[in-house]
Amino acid sequence: MTNPPDADVTIDSRGATCPGPLMDLIGRVKTLDPGTTVALRTSERNSTTDVPAWLEKAGHDLVEIDEGDDEWTIYLEVT
């Protein structure tokens, strides 16, 4: 088992329904500098597909998705 990446910023969107976690992420990423690593914590399963799709469109990098008990942490790097 590998250790999760170190995040510069954590967005806790657990409990928010779709598209809440993605909207939280988009709003925050706009304020961050390139190279910032973000951890998005979510309990919304759709985020595991919606967020990577948005990252690809927006040009940011998906680093890793960690799955826990009924929650996920999506790591990304702002570009």
Buried (B, 14 or more C-beta within 10 A) or exposed (E): EEEEBEBBBEBEBBEBEEBBBBEBBEEBBEEBEEEBBBBBBBBBEEBBEBBBEBBEEBEBEBBEBBEEEEBBBBBBBBE
